[in-house]
Amino acid sequence: MPELRERAAFCRSLLIEAGEMVMRGFGRVRHFEMKGPQDYLTEYDGRCEALLRERLLAAFPSDGFFGEESGGVEAENLWVVDPIDGTANFARNIPHFCIAVAHVVKGRTEIGAIYNPALGDFHFARRGHGATLNDRPITVSSAISASASSVELGWSTRIANADYLHVLAALLDAGFNVRRAGSGALGLAHVADGRNEAYAELHMNSWDCLAGLLLVEEAGGRVCAFPETTGVRNGGAVLAAAPAIAELVASACGIALAPRRI
């Protein structure tokens, strides 16, 4: 579809511009606010989202925009944006954060981009066209056992600590290594490129996960059936995994996988 090709090309160039702006603040944050427990906000979150909103709506005025910081209105063609995922890392001068952008058409994610400007890692996917890292094709891990697999387990204040610890224990008991790096979007991107075998989180917002779920699908992985329409505002449980260990991770986490792609 020509309109999707145009949006994909524009999204790529825009994220580079947004990354340059964000990097002007990296290592220079002197003040941040707290939106809630362990929920950081810097001026660069707002600046980046404002830039993305302005550029996207100027280029595609009939599209909708929904951002983490400013919200928005839903539309048949909708941009879902996290200006900085991993703000706690960004504020602490840790180079593990990213800009995440998804384009959703009639409730289905068609474009996903995740860019870590500190490391220059640009993950990109368009439905049906595969996934790339810095323009090179990527695939999920070929690991076949829990004992050789690492799962990143995200944490959310919306979920009781007891539930989180129950899933953590189940994953460890199954033989997985479990880690947490502080950016769910990058966690999903690293499943897509094989650096992690799985990512799971009991509650995740749409702006954190839609781009990454498409990346994992296009890289050959299994994903949950995240509610892309109602979930834009409400979020839900998220799971993405390499095929051979996906059912085992799903069982440990209690998160259902979507049917296999045909």
KEKE-3310 file (N, C-alpha, C; in steps of 0.2 Angstrom, whole numbers, plus 5000, padded with zeros to 4 digits):
npx = (5004:5004:5002:5006:5019:5024:5021:5030:5043:5043:5042:5054:5064:5059:5061:5075:5078:5071:5078:5091:5087:5083:5096:5103:5099:5104:5113:5113:5103:5096:5086:5071:5054:5042:5029:5023:5025:5042:5041:5047:5049:5055:5060:5063:5056:5043:5047:5051:5039:5031:5038:5036:5022:5019:5026:5021:5007:5007:5012:5003:4988:4975:4977:4976:4983:4991:4999:5011:5013:5004:4992:4978:4968:4959:4959:4955:4967:4981:4994:5004:5013:5028:5038:5051:5055:5060:5064:5069:5082:5087:5087:5096:5108:5110:5113:5101:5088:5074:5065:5049:5038:5022:5012:4995:4982:4965:4964:4975:4992:5003:5015:5031:5043:5058:5069:5085:5094:5106:5114:5113:5105:5092:5078:5066:5050:5038:5022:5022:5033:5045:5057:5070:5086:5095:5094:5097:5091:5083:5081:5072:5078:5085:5085:5081:5078:5074:5084:5094:5090:5085:5074:5066:5058:5046:5040:5027:5018:5004:5002:5000:5014:5015:5010:5018:5030:5026:5026:5039:5046:5040:5046:5059:5059:5056:5068:5073:5084:5082:5079:5079:5079:5074:5067:5054:5050:5062:5066:5057:5061:5074:5070:5066:5078:5085:5093:5087:5077:5064:5051:5041:5027:5015:5006:5006:5008:5000:5009:5021:5022:5017:5024:5035:5029:5025:5038:5043:5034:5036:5049:5048:5044:5033:5018:5008:4990:4988:4976:4974:4966:4956:4966:4974:4971:4970:4979:4987:4991:5007:5017:5030:5040:5053:5049:5051:5052:5041:5028:5031:5035:5023:5015:5021:5019:5006:5000:4991:4995:4994:4986:4996:5004:5000)
npy = (4994:5010:5022:5016:5014:5027:5032:5024:5027:5040:5039:5033:5043:5053:5048:5048:5061:5065:5057:5064:5076:5071:5066:5077:5080:5069:5064:5076:5079:5088:5089:5080:5074:5065:5055:5045:5031:5025:5031:5040:5057:5068:5084:5081:5071:5077:5086:5078:5071:5081:5086:5074:5073:5085:5084:5072:5074:5085:5080:5070:5074:5069:5058:5050:5053:5047:5049:5044:5055:5065:5060:5059:5057:5044:5035:5029:5028:5028:5035:5028:5033:5032:5044:5043:5028:5020:5030:5032:5026:5035:5047:5044:5043:5031:5021:5014:5016:5021:5028:5024:5020:5016:5012:5011:5003:5002:4995:4987:4984:4991:4996:4997:5005:5006:5015:5017:5030:5032:5021:5019:5010:5004:4998:4991:4988:4983:4977:4961:4962:4959:4961:4972:4977:4991:4991:4978:4962:4953:4939:4929:4921:4904:4896:4881:4877:4880:4881:4886:4899:4916:4927:4942:4951:4962:4975:4981:4994:4993:4980:4968:4965:4952:4944:4947:4941:4928:4924:4927:4917:4905:4906:4905:4892:4884:4885:4896:4910:4925:4942:4961:4976:4989:4995:4991:4992:4991:4978:4970:4973:4967:4953:4951:4953:4942:4943:4942:4928:4929:4941:4947:4954:4958:4969:4981:4996:5002:5011:5007:4994:4990:4993:4984:4971:4969:4969:4957:4948:4949:4945:4932:4927:4922:4929:4937:4940:4955:4968:4978:4989:4992:4992:5003:5013:5007:4996:4980:4963:4956:4946:4940:4929:4917:4904:4890:4890:4897:4892:4887:4898:4905:4897:4898:4911:4914:4920:4921:4915:4922:4914:4904:4911:4909)
npz = (5000:4995:5004:5016:5014:5012:5025:5033:5028:5032:5045:5049:5046:5054:5067:5068:5069:5080:5089:5089:5095:5108:5113:5115:5128:5135:5148:5154:5162:5175:5183:5187:5187:5196:5191:5197:5208:5205:5192:5181:5174:5163:5156:5142:5138:5136:5127:5116:5113:5109:5097:5089:5088:5082:5069:5064:5063:5055:5043:5040:5041:5043:5051:5068:5084:5098:5113:5126:5136:5133:5129:5118:5103:5096:5080:5064:5057:5066:5076:5089:5103:5112:5119:5127:5132:5146:5154:5167:5166:5156:5164:5173:5166:5160:5146:5140:5134:5124:5109:5105:5092:5085:5071:5069:5061:5059:5071:5070:5071:5060:5057:5065:5076:5084:5093:5099:5103:5109:5107:5094:5089:5078:5077:5066:5058:5046:5043:5036:5029:5036:5049:5055:5060:5061:5047:5043:5041:5054:5066:5078:5093:5091:5102:5111:5124:5141:5150:5142:5140:5141:5150:5149:5162:5164:5176:5185:5193:5193:5196:5209:5220:5224:5214:5204:5209:5210:5196:5193:5201:5195:5182:5186:5192:5181:5174:5168:5165:5172:5169:5171:5163:5162:5151:5143:5129:5123:5128:5121:5108:5109:5110:5097:5090:5095:5106:5118:5124:5127:5132:5145:5153:5166:5165:5153:5144:5129:5121:5125:5120:5107:5095:5097:5099:5085:5079:5085:5080:5066:5065:5067:5079:5093:5099:5112:5112:5111:5116:5103:5100:5111:5120:5118:5126:5139:5141:5144:5148:5142:5131:5122:5113:5108:5096:5101:5114:5118:5123:5135:5142:5142:5150:5162:5165:5164:5153:5138:5122:5106:5091:5081:5067:5050)
capx = (5000:5008:5001:5010:5026:5025:5022:5036:5049:5043:5043:5061:5068:5057:5064:5082:5077:5069:5084:5096:5085:5084:5103:5105:5098:5107:5119:5113:5097:5098:5079:5066:5048:5039:5022:5020:5031:5046:5038:5050:5047:5060:5058:5064:5050:5038:5049:5051:5032:5028:5040:5033:5015:5019:5028:5016:5000:5008:5013:4997:4983:4969:4978:4976:4990:4991:5006:5011:5013:4999:4986:4976:4962:4959:4957:4956:4975:4983:5001:5005:5020:5032:5044:5056:5054:5066:5066:5073:5088:5089:5088:5102:5114:5111:5111:5096:5081:5072:5059:5045:5032:5018:5006:4989:4977:4959:4965:4980:4998:5006:5022:5034:5050:5061:5076:5090:5099:5113:5118:5112:5101:5086:5074:5060:5046:5032:5019:5023:5040:5050:5060:5077:5090:5100:5093:5099:5086:5084:5076:5072:5083:5083:5085:5075:5077:5073:5091:5098:5086:5084:5067:5066:5052:5044:5037:5022:5014:4997:5001:5003:5021:5015:5008:5025:5035:5024:5028:5047:5047:5038:5051:5066:5058:5056:5075:5075:5087:5077:5082:5075:5084:5071:5064:5050:5050:5069:5065:5054:5066:5079:5067:5066:5084:5088:5097:5083:5072:5057:5049:5034:5025:5008:5003:5010:5004:5001:5014:5027:5023:5014:5030:5039:5026:5025:5044:5044:5030:5040:5056:5047:5042:5026:5016:5001:4984:4987:4971:4977:4961:4954:4972:4977:4970:4969:4985:4986:4997:5011:5021:5033:5045:5055:5044:5052:5051:5035:5022:5033:5035:5016:5012:5024:5017:4999:4998:4989:4998:4989:4987:5002:5003:5000)
capy = (5000:5016:5026:5014:5015:5034:5033:5020:5031:5046:5037:5032:5049:5057:5045:5050:5068:5065:5054:5069:5080:5068:5065:5084:5080:5064:5066:5083:5080:5090:5089:5076:5074:5058:5054:5040:5027:5023:5033:5046:5062:5073:5089:5079:5066:5081:5089:5073:5069:5087:5085:5069:5075:5091:5082:5067:5077:5090:5076:5066:5078:5065:5053:5052:5053:5045:5048:5043:5060:5070:5057:5060:5055:5038:5036:5023:5028:5030:5034:5027:5035:5033:5048:5040:5022:5019:5037:5031:5025:5041:5052:5042:5043:5024:5022:5009:5019:5022:5031:5019:5023:5011:5015:5006:5004:4999:4991:4982:4987:4990:4999:4998:5007:5007:5018:5019:5034:5032:5016:5019:5004:5006:4992:4993:4982:4984:4970:4957:4964:4957:4965:4974:4981:4995:4989:4971:4957:4950:4934:4928:4916:4897:4892:4876:4874:4885:4881:4890:4905:4922:4930:4949:4951:4968:4976:4987:4996:4991:4973:4966:4962:4945:4941:4947:4937:4921:4923:4926:4910:4900:4906:4902:4885:4881:4884:4902:4915:4931:4949:4967:4981:4995:4997:4986:4992:4988:4971:4967:4973:4962:4947:4951:4952:4936:4945:4938:4923:4931:4946:4946:4959:4957:4974:4985:5001:5001:5014:5003:4987:4989:4992:4978:4965:4968:4967:4950:4944:4949:4942:4925:4925:4921:4935:4937:4944:4961:4972:4984:4994:4995:4992:5009:5017:5003:4991:4973:4958:4956:4941:4939:4924:4913:4899:4884:4890:4901:4889:4886:4904:4907:4893:4901:4918:4914:4924:4917:4917:4922:4908:4904:4914:4904)
capz = (5000:4995:5010:5022:5012:5014:5032:5035:5026:5036:5052:5050:5046:5060:5073:5068:5071:5087:5093:5090:5100:5115:5115:5118:5135:5138:5152:5156:5166:5182:5187:5184:5191:5197:5189:5202:5211:5200:5186:5180:5169:5161:5151:5136:5137:5133:5120:5111:5111:5105:5091:5085:5087:5077:5063:5061:5061:5049:5037:5039:5046:5044:5056:5075:5088:5105:5116:5133:5140:5131:5127:5111:5101:5092:5073:5060:5056:5073:5079:5096:5104:5118:5117:5130:5136:5150:5157:5173:5164:5153:5169:5177:5162:5158:5139:5139:5133:5117:5107:5102:5088:5081:5067:5070:5056:5060:5076:5069:5070:5053:5057:5072:5076:5091:5091:5105:5100:5113:5105:5087:5087:5075:5075:5062:5055:5043:5043:5030:5026:5040:5054:5054:5065:5057:5040:5042:5043:5061:5068:5085:5095:5090:5108:5112:5131:5146:5153:5138:5138:5146:5149:5153:5165:5166:5182:5184:5199:5193:5198:5215:5220:5225:5208:5200:5212:5208:5190:5193:5204:5190:5177:5188:5193:5174:5172:5164:5168:5172:5170:5170:5161:5163:5145:5140:5122:5121:5129:5115:5102:5110:5108:5090:5087:5097:5112:5124:5121:5129:5136:5148:5158:5167:5163:5149:5140:5122:5118:5126:5117:5100:5090:5099:5097:5078:5078:5086:5075:5059:5066:5067:5086:5095:5104:5115:5108:5115:5113:5100:5100:5118:5124:5117:5133:5145:5142:5146:5148:5136:5131:5116:5114:5102:5096:5104:5122:5120:5127:5142:5146:5143:5155:5168:5166:5164:5148:5132:5116:5100:5087:5076:5060:5045)
cpx = (5004:5008:5005:5017:5028:5026:5028:5042:5049:5045:5051:5065:5066:5061:5072:5082:5076:5075:5089:5094:5085:5091:5106:5104:5101:5113:5119:5107:5099:5091:5075:5060:5046:5032:5019:5026:5035:5044:5041:5048:5052:5057:5059:5059:5045:5040:5049:5044:5029:5031:5037:5026:5015:5021:5023:5010:5001:5008:5006:4991:4977:4970:4977:4983:4988:4997:5005:5010:5007:4992:4984:4969:4963:4956:4958:4964:4977:4990:5001:5012:5022:5038:5051:5054:5060:5069:5070:5080:5091:5091:5094:5108:5115:5109:5106:5090:5080:5066:5055:5039:5029:5013:5001:4984:4971:4960:4971:4987:5002:5013:5025:5041:5052:5068:5079:5095:5106:5117:5118:5109:5094:5083:5067:5056:5040:5028:5019:5029:5046:5053:5068:5080:5096:5100:5095:5093:5088:5079:5077:5077:5080:5084:5079:5074:5077:5080:5096:5095:5085:5078:5068:5059:5050:5040:5033:5019:5007:4996:5004:5010:5020:5014:5015:5030:5033:5026:5036:5049:5046:5043:5057:5065:5058:5063:5077:5079:5082:5081:5077:5080:5080:5068:5060:5050:5057:5069:5062:5058:5071:5077:5068:5072:5088:5092:5093:5078:5065:5056:5042:5033:5017:5004:5007:5006:5005:5007:5021:5028:5021:5019:5034:5036:5026:5032:5045:5040:5034:5046:5055:5045:5035:5024:5009:4996:4983:4981:4973:4972:4959:4960:4976:4977:4971:4975:4982:4992:5001:5016:5024:5039:5047:5051:5045:5051:5044:5030:5024:5033:5028:5013:5015:5021:5009:4996:4997:4993:4993:4991:4993:5000:5004:5003)
cpy = (5006:5021:5023:5014:5022:5035:5029:5024:5037:5045:5036:5038:5053:5054:5047:5057:5069:5062:5059:5074:5077:5067:5072:5084:5075:5065:5073:5084:5082:5090:5084:5076:5067:5058:5049:5036:5024:5025:5040:5050:5067:5078:5086:5074:5071:5084:5084:5072:5075:5087:5080:5070:5080:5088:5077:5070:5082:5086:5072:5068:5074:5059:5055:5051:5052:5044:5047:5049:5065:5067:5058:5057:5049:5039:5030:5022:5031:5029:5034:5028:5035:5037:5045:5034:5020:5026:5037:5030:5032:5046:5050:5041:5035:5024:5016:5012:5020:5026:5025:5022:5017:5015:5009:5008:5000:4993:4986:4986:4986:4992:4999:5000:5008:5009:5020:5023:5034:5027:5016:5013:5006:5000:4994:4987:4985:4977:4967:4958:4962:4962:4966:4977:4985:4993:4982:4967:4954:4944:4932:4922:4909:4893:4887:4874:4880:4886:4885:4897:4910:4925:4937:4949:4958:4969:4982:4988:4994:4984:4972:4963:4954:4941:4941:4942:4929:4920:4922:4919:4905:4900:4903:4894:4881:4881:4890:4906:4921:4937:4955:4972:4988:4998:4992:4986:4989:4980:4967:4967:4968:4955:4946:4950:4946:4937:4942:4933:4925:4937:4945:4952:4958:4963:4979:4990:5000:5005:5011:4997:4986:4988:4986:4972:4964:4966:4960:4946:4943:4946:4934:4922:4924:4927:4934:4941:4950:4965:4978:4990:4996:4996:4999:5013:5013:4998:4984:4969:4957:4950:4941:4934:4920:4907:4893:4884:4895:4898:4888:4892:4906:4903:4896:4907:4919:4919:4920:4919:4917:4916:4909:4907:4909:4907)
cpz = (5000:5001:5016:5020:5014:5021:5035:5034:5031:5043:5054:5050:5052:5066:5074:5071:5078:5092:5094:5095:5107:5117:5117:5125:5139:5142:5155:5160:5173:5186:5183:5189:5192:5196:5194:5204:5205:5193:5184:5174:5168:5156:5143:5134:5133:5127:5115:5108:5107:5098:5086:5084:5081:5070:5060:5059:5055:5042:5035:5043:5047:5050:5063:5078:5095:5108:5123:5138:5139:5129:5120:5109:5096:5085:5070:5058:5062:5074:5086:5098:5111:5117:5120:5134:5139:5153:5163:5171:5161:5159:5173:5173:5160:5150:5136:5139:5126:5115:5103:5098:5084:5077:5067:5065:5057:5066:5076:5068:5064:5053:5064:5072:5083:5090:5098:5102:5103:5110:5097:5084:5085:5073:5071:5059:5052:5042:5036:5027:5031:5045:5053:5060:5061:5049:5038:5045:5050:5062:5075:5086:5093:5096:5109:5119:5136:5149:5149:5136:5143:5144:5153:5156:5168:5173:5182:5191:5199:5195:5205:5215:5221:5219:5203:5203:5211:5201:5189:5196:5199:5185:5179:5189:5186:5171:5168:5168:5167:5173:5169:5169:5161:5157:5142:5132:5119:5122:5124:5109:5103:5109:5100:5087:5090:5104:5118:5120:5122:5133:5139:5153:5159:5166:5159:5145:5133:5119:5120:5122:5110:5095:5091:5097:5089:5076:5079:5081:5068:5059:5067:5074:5087:5100:5107:5110:5112:5112:5110:5100:5107:5122:5123:5123:5139:5146:5143:5147:5142:5137:5123:5117:5107:5102:5100:5111:5123:5124:5134:5146:5147:5149:5162:5170:5166:5159:5141:5126:5110:5096:5083:5070:5055:5038)
residu = (MET:PRO:GLU:LEU:ARG:GLU:ARG:ALA:ALA:PHE:CYS:ARG:SER:LEU:LEU:ILE:GLU:ALA:GLY:GLU:MET:VAL:MET:ARG:GLY:PHE:GLY:ARG:VAL:ARG:HIS:PHE:GLU:MET:LYS:GLY:PRO:GLN:ASP:TYR:LEU:THR:GLU:TYR:ASP:GLY:ARG:CYS:GLU:ALA:LEU:LEU:ARG:GLU:ARG:LEU:LEU:ALA:ALA:PHE:PRO:SER:ASP:GLY:PHE:PHE:GLY:GLU:GLU:SER:GLY:GLY:VAL:GLU:ALA:GLU:ASN:LEU:TRP:VAL:VAL:ASP:PRO:ILE:ASP:GLY:THR:ALA:ASN:PHE:ALA:ARG:ASN:ILE:PRO:HIS:PHE:CYS:ILE:ALA:VAL:ALA:HIS:VAL:VAL:LYS:GLY:ARG:THR:GLU:ILE:GLY:ALA:ILE:TYR:ASN:PRO:ALA:LEU:GLY:ASP:PHE:HIS:PHE:ALA:ARG:ARG:GLY:HIS:GLY:ALA:THR:LEU:ASN:ASP:ARG:PRO:ILE:THR:VAL:SER:SER:ALA:ILE:SER:ALA:SER:ALA:SER:SER:VAL:GLU:LEU:GLY:TRP:SER:THR:ARG:ILE:ALA:ASN:ALA:ASP:TYR:LEU:HIS:VAL:LEU:ALA:ALA:LEU:LEU:ASP:ALA:GLY:PHE:ASN:VAL:ARG:ARG:ALA:GLY:SER:GLY:ALA:LEU:GLY:LEU:ALA:HIS:VAL:ALA:ASP:GLY:ARG:ASN:GLU:ALA:TYR:ALA:GLU:LEU:HIS:MET:ASN:SER:TRP:ASP:CYS:LEU:ALA:GLY:LEU:LEU:LEU:VAL:GLU:GLU:ALA:GLY:GLY:ARG:VAL:CYS:ALA:PHE:PRO:GLU:THR:THR:GLY:VAL:ARG:ASN:GLY:GLY:ALA:VAL:LEU:ALA:ALA:ALA:PRO:ALA:ILE:ALA:GLU:LEU:VAL:ALA:SER:ALA:CYS:GLY:ILE:ALA:LEU:ALA:PRO:ARG:ARG:ILE)
# end
